[in-house]
Amino acid sequence: MRTDLNQPNHSRAGVRALAVLATVGSMVVAMTGCGVGAMGSTSAGAKPTIVVSTTQVADFTRELVGHTATVTPLLTAGQSAHGFDPSAAQLTALSRADALVVNGAGLEVWLDDAITASGFKGKLIDASAGIALITTDDHDHHADHADHADHADHADVSAAPARSPATATPAAATKTTGNPHVWTDPALAKKMVTTITDGLSGLAKVDRATLAANAQRYGASLDALTDWITANIATVPESKRLLVTNHDAFAYFIAAYHITFIGSVIPSFDDHAEPSAAAIDALVAKIRATGTTAIFSESSISPKTAEVIGAEAGVKVYSGPDALYGDSLGVAGSDGDTYLKSEIHNARIILESWGVTPTQLPTALAR
C-alpha cells in the first residue's frame, strides 16, 4: 500500500531499510493475524483504535474523540517526525489499528515503510489533504516572504535579499516539495481538524454524536485563537514583524500574520539538516542589516547553534522555557502540552520580543 505522502527533500537517516521492516512486519502479522479483521482489531462492542503520527495530530484527534476511542500516538513530546523510526511495538499497534491519522504533506517520510511492514489495513486519514503547500522553486529558505494561497501578500524589508517566488501545491500531490508544517497557522489547523472529523465519521463504531459536538467546540476554540493572535499582531507595524527561527517550520504562521522571515539557523524544512559556515555568516549579516532583535530556538532542537549566532549578531536568543514549539508539542505540564497552549505560548513570546504585552485570552481559550 503506497501513500504518496513522501517528499524527496527530507533526510531518510535513521529510518529502517524496507527489508528489515518487512521482516518485523511478517512477525507482526503472525502474532496478530488471529482476530484481526480487514479493518483492524476492533471486536464487538470495543472502542475503535486510532493510531496517530505527530503530537499535534494526536492532540487534534483526542480533542475530537474524547474517551470514545483509543488513541495511540507514534511520536511523543520532543520527538521530530523528520527522522522518526517506528519500533516493533509501534508496528504491532499499527497492524491492529482501525485508522491511522497522519499530518501528511510529506512530513512522515517513514510512513510507506511502516504501513508495508505492519500490514496495516485500516483507514488512512491525511490531515493536510486539500491544503495548498508553501513551496519555493530553489529551496532557498532564507527569504523574506512566502505567498500563501489562503493569505494576502506581505510587506517587504528592503535590507533583506528577496526569495524566489513561492507557489502553492495541493498537500496530497505525489512527491511534493512543500513545507509540511501547516499546523502552525491555526486557521489551517482548523481545516486539518475538519478533515480528521470527516475521516473518522466513516469509521465503524465511532461515536458520531460526540465527534460532531467536539468538532464544533474545538473549532470555536481555533477560531478564537486565530482572532486573538490576529488582533495582537495587528498592533505591531508590519515593518517591525521580523522573525528568525531554528529551522523553517513557521512558514504558515508567517504567511498568516504578515511576518517577515529573515531566516533560520537550519536552512531547511528538515530539522536534521546542518547549517554551513557560509549560511551562518549570511544569517548573521541579515540579522544585523534588518535590525532583527531576537532568534527563537525550538523546544525539540538544541539551541547551541542559535546561541552562537545570537552572540555573534548581538541579539537575544529565546530558548529553554521560552523556546517555540515547532515540530513537537511539549511534555505534560509545559506551556506547550496541547496545540492551543503551544500556539498561545509561541504568539506570546514572539509578541513580547516585539515589545507587545498580549491581551487577556478570550473565554474559549482560558482553560
VOGU-3710 file (C-alpha; in Angstrom, 3 decimals, decimal comma):
1> mrtdlnqpnh> 0,000/0,000/0,000  1,539/3,307/-1,081  0,544/6,615/0,462  2,171/9,093/-1,932  2,801/11,376/1,028  6,597/11,350/0,943  8,921/14,145/-0,165  12,379/13,595/-1,621  13,911/16,611/0,161  13,717/15,095/3,641
11> sragvralav> 16,553/13,050/5,142  15,975/9,323/5,411  18,729/8,868/8,022  17,641/6,728/10,963  14,771/5,025/9,102  14,972/1,238/8,847  15,544/-0,334/5,478  12,380/-1,761/3,966  13,763/-5,274/4,128  14,225/-5,030/7,895
21> latvgsmvva> 10,781/-3,531/8,353  9,236/-6,211/6,209  10,828/-8,885/8,403  9,419/-7,262/11,523  6,101/-6,834/9,740  5,840/-10,510/8,959  6,330/-11,224/12,664  3,647/-8,686/13,494  1,186/-10,285/11,117  1,969/-13,723/12,518
31> mtgcgvgamg> 1,388/-12,512/16,084  -1,782/-10,556/15,357  -3,327/-12,400/12,446  -5,836/-14,234/14,595  -8,739/-11,992/15,472  -7,687/-9,063/13,296  -10,184/-8,193/10,609  -9,642/-6,353/7,379  -10,281/-3,040/9,122  -8,254/-3,707/12,271
41> stsagakpti> -8,771/-5,499/15,561  -11,888/-3,786/16,858  -14,044/-6,518/18,341  -17,756/-6,411/19,062  -18,543/-3,585/21,485  -14,947/-2,321/21,663  -13,875/1,242/21,081  -12,290/1,985/17,705  -8,499/2,070/17,813  -6,774/5,036/16,179
51> vvsttqvadf> -3,017/5,349/15,668  -1,752/8,889/15,087  1,632/10,139/13,914  2,661/13,549/15,298  1,945/15,156/18,656  -0,197/17,851/17,028  -2,335/15,347/15,127  -2,629/13,281/18,311  -3,944/16,307/20,195  -6,461/17,112/17,457
61> trelvghtat> -7,705/13,523/17,433  -8,036/13,302/21,221  -9,997/16,552/21,253  -12,401/15,077/18,719  -12,997/11,579/20,081  -12,562/12,192/23,816  -12,904/8,884/25,640  -14,952/7,233/22,897  -11,922/5,802/21,068  -8,429/4,612/21,908
71> vtplltagqs> -5,802/6,995/20,504  -2,227/5,681/20,247  0,451/8,211/19,245  3,623/7,122/17,460  5,641/10,217/18,363  5,911/11,613/21,869  6,666/15,116/23,181  10,005/16,413/21,950  10,286/13,948/19,051  10,613/15,128/15,479
81> ahgfdpsaaq> 8,784/13,323/12,690  11,550/14,091/10,188  13,874/11,280/11,311  11,477/9,053/13,230  11,958/5,273/13,253  8,929/3,252/14,456  9,624/0,396/16,872  8,372/-3,170/16,547  5,801/-2,483/19,266  4,532/0,539/17,345
91> ltalsradal> 4,284/-1,508/14,164  2,230/-4,032/16,127  -0,105/-1,259/17,289  -0,413/-0,045/13,707  -1,232/-3,537/12,468  -4,212/-3,636/14,836  -5,482/-0,104/14,210  -8,826/0,753/12,687  -7,473/4,083/11,466  -4,167/5,903/11,022
101> vvngaglevw> -4,217/9,706/11,171  -1,134/11,481/9,802  -0,039/15,065/9,239  0,720/14,304/5,597  2,297/16,858/3,230  5,386/14,643/3,124  6,305/15,073/6,805  6,282/11,350/7,649  8,943/10,074/5,249  8,929/6,701/7,012
111> lddaitasgf> 5,195/6,145/6,533  5,157/3,894/3,473  7,698/1,507/5,003  5,789/1,373/8,293  2,489/0,604/6,576  4,086/-2,084/4,436  5,890/-3,699/7,350  2,921/-3,646/9,736  0,348/-4,891/7,258  -1,974/-2,031/8,244
121> kgklidasag> -5,356/-2,435/6,537  -7,359/0,286/8,241  -8,405/3,744/7,130  -5,645/6,263/6,355  -6,561/9,886/7,090  -4,218/12,550/5,687  -4,955/15,645/7,804  -3,259/18,015/5,333  -5,201/16,810/2,293  -6,501/19,697/0,220
131> ialittddhd> -4,299/22,350/1,849  -2,071/24,336/-0,518  1,560/23,999/0,489  4,095/26,797/0,611  6,988/25,937/-1,721  9,994/27,642/-3,277  11,426/26,782/-6,659  15,048/26,906/-5,463  14,704/25,679/-1,859  16,386/28,821/-0,559
141> hhadhadhad> 14,677/29,135/2,808  16,379/32,340/3,993  13,785/34,579/2,416  11,505/37,332/3,395  8,057/36,151/2,460  6,019/33,228/1,192  2,972/33,869/-0,940  0,389/31,537/0,526  -2,776/30,794/-1,418  -5,020/31,441/1,605
151> hadhadvsaa> -3,484/34,770/2,705  -2,692/38,253/1,441  0,705/39,445/0,234  3,332/40,536/2,763  5,289/43,724/3,340  8,949/43,824/2,278  12,061/44,681/4,269  14,444/46,221/1,748  17,574/45,335/3,709  16,955/41,609/3,274
161> parspatatp> 17,565/39,881/-0,075  14,488/38,545/-1,803  13,469/34,907/-2,072  12,463/33,321/-5,311  8,676/33,352/-5,749  6,768/30,687/-3,872  3,951/28,633/-5,250  1,108/26,623/-3,780  0,748/22,899/-4,331  -2,009/20,550/-3,090
171> aaatkttgnp> -0,764/18,748/0,024  -1,727/15,322/-1,280  0,200/15,682/-4,534  2,761/12,985/-5,263  6,327/13,833/-4,235  5,654/17,470/-3,369  8,454/19,682/-2,121  6,278/21,872/0,072  6,701/22,873/3,683  4,735/20,322/5,775
181> hvwtdpalak> 4,338/22,428/8,942  0,805/23,522/8,066  -0,492/23,369/11,648  1,443/26,492/12,693  -1,395/28,581/11,218  -4,448/27,894/13,445  -6,798/28,595/10,543  -5,162/25,714/8,674  -5,177/23,628/11,847  -8,953/24,010/11,796
191> kmvttitdgl> -9,003/22,647/8,234  -6,942/19,693/9,431  -9,424/19,090/12,261  -12,302/19,162/9,778  -10,526/16,613/7,572  -9,866/14,344/10,560  -13,501/14,670/11,638  -14,759/13,736/8,189  -12,404/10,770/8,036  -13,299/9,433/11,470
201> sglakvdrat> -17,036/9,870/10,913  -16,931/6,985/8,436  -15,177/4,681/10,883  -17,118/1,709/12,200  -18,310/2,087/15,811  -17,193/5,686/16,122  -19,391/7,835/18,371  -20,539/10,312/15,724  -22,571/12,473/18,114  -19,544/13,027/20,344
211> laanaqryga> -17,337/13,568/17,312  -19,633/16,261/15,885  -20,084/18,063/19,215  -16,363/18,073/19,948  -15,546/19,244/16,425  -17,867/22,216/16,850  -16,453/23,098/20,287  -12,823/22,722/19,287  -13,393/24,571/16,016  -14,728/27,527/18,006
221> sldaltdwit> -11,558/27,476/20,127  -9,389/27,520/16,995  -11,387/30,458/15,634  -10,882/32,304/18,933  -7,152/31,550/18,753  -6,910/32,961/15,229  -8,798/36,117/16,252  -6,661/36,630/19,380  -3,353/36,261/17,543  -4,550/38,446/14,664
231> aniatvpesk> -5,683/41,261/16,968  -2,435/41,296/18,924  -0,080/41,094/15,954  -2,054/43,880/14,267  -0,696/46,263/16,930  2,818/45,787/15,511  3,750/47,637/12,293  4,490/45,143/9,525  7,991/46,580/9,105  8,725/45,500/12,689
241> rllvtnhdaf> 7,409/41,945/12,373  10,768/40,213/11,913  11,392/36,558/12,736  14,426/34,263/12,906  13,807/30,654/13,951  15,794/27,476/14,452  14,507/25,873/11,258  11,983/26,724/8,572  8,974/25,426/10,499  6,767/28,513/10,768
251> ayfiaayhit> 6,105/29,424/7,147  2,322/29,207/7,524  2,280/31,233/10,737  4,478/33,806/8,991  2,173/33,915/5,965  -0,989/34,170/8,047  0,176/37,165/10,068  2,263/39,078/7,512  5,574/38,485/9,254  8,930/38,931/7,532
261> figsvipsfd> 11,016/35,767/7,705  14,630/36,861/7,992  15,955/33,299/8,020  16,510/30,147/10,046  19,530/28,702/11,815  18,990/25,404/9,979  18,321/26,370/6,337  15,771/23,647/5,695  12,257/22,329/6,354  14,060/19,361/7,933
271> dhaepsaaai> 15,361/19,894/11,472  18,060/17,245/10,915  19,905/19,376/8,367  23,100/21,234/9,310  23,949/24,871/8,508  27,209/25,591/6,714  29,654/28,259/7,890  28,655/30,385/4,912  24,972/30,051/5,805  25,683/31,098/9,392
281> dalvakirat> 27,674/34,137/8,241  24,891/35,112/5,839  22,246/34,854/8,570  24,313/36,977/10,957  24,651/39,614/8,240  20,901/39,600/7,567  20,067/39,914/11,257  22,317/42,955/11,544  21,117/44,518/8,284  17,425/44,234/9,122
291> gttaifsess> 17,631/45,257/12,770  16,213/41,934/13,960  16,459/41,752/17,753  15,937/38,067/18,538  16,434/34,453/17,462  13,909/31,831/18,507  15,089/28,350/19,335  12,622/25,455/19,332  11,781/23,066/22,128  12,740/19,950/20,154
301> ispktaevig> 16,053/21,304/18,781  19,320/22,072/20,558  19,788/25,855/20,938  23,604/25,712/20,722  23,996/26,944/17,148  21,299/29,580/17,670  23,200/30,830/20,719  26,431/31,072/18,734  24,697/33,091/16,028  22,919/35,233/18,620
311> aeagvkvysg> 26,191/36,064/20,348  27,846/36,963/17,046  24,904/39,079/15,885  24,402/40,649/19,301  20,744/39,635/19,705  18,723/37,768/22,314  18,108/34,038/21,898  14,827/32,654/23,224  15,489/29,112/24,428  14,649/26,765/27,301
321> pdalygdslg> 11,146/27,555/28,616  10,943/30,459/26,145  11,685/28,318/23,085  8,965/27,993/20,467  7,015/24,769/19,966  7,586/23,775/16,355  7,824/20,161/15,250  6,556/18,815/18,567  4,284/19,741/21,434  5,751/19,916/24,920
331> vagsdgdtyl> 5,796/17,468/27,804  2,830/17,274/30,183  2,627/20,341/32,387  4,581/22,567/29,996  3,291/25,665/28,214  3,023/23,597/25,054  1,445/20,315/26,098  -1,600/20,951/23,889  -1,881/22,547/20,472  -3,848/25,539/21,782
341> kseihnarii> -1,361/26,158/24,581  1,616/25,813/22,224  0,223/28,407/19,808  -0,630/30,794/22,638  2,887/30,374/24,028  4,507/30,948/20,631  2,447/34,067/19,947  3,108/35,488/23,414  6,874/35,008/23,206  7,090/36,495/19,718
351> leswgvtptq> 4,878/39,459/20,675  6,916/40,133/23,793  10,089/40,174/21,682  8,440/42,937/19,640  7,629/44,892/22,804  3,936/43,970/22,981  2,114/42,703/26,073  -0,617/40,380/24,746  -4,231/40,976/25,698  -6,179/38,665/28,001
361> lptalar> -7,221/35,375/26,464  -10,859/35,002/25,397  -13,078/32,636/27,372  -12,857/29,952/24,675  -9,086/29,720/25,259  -8,905/30,237/29,025  -8,788/26,607/30,061
//
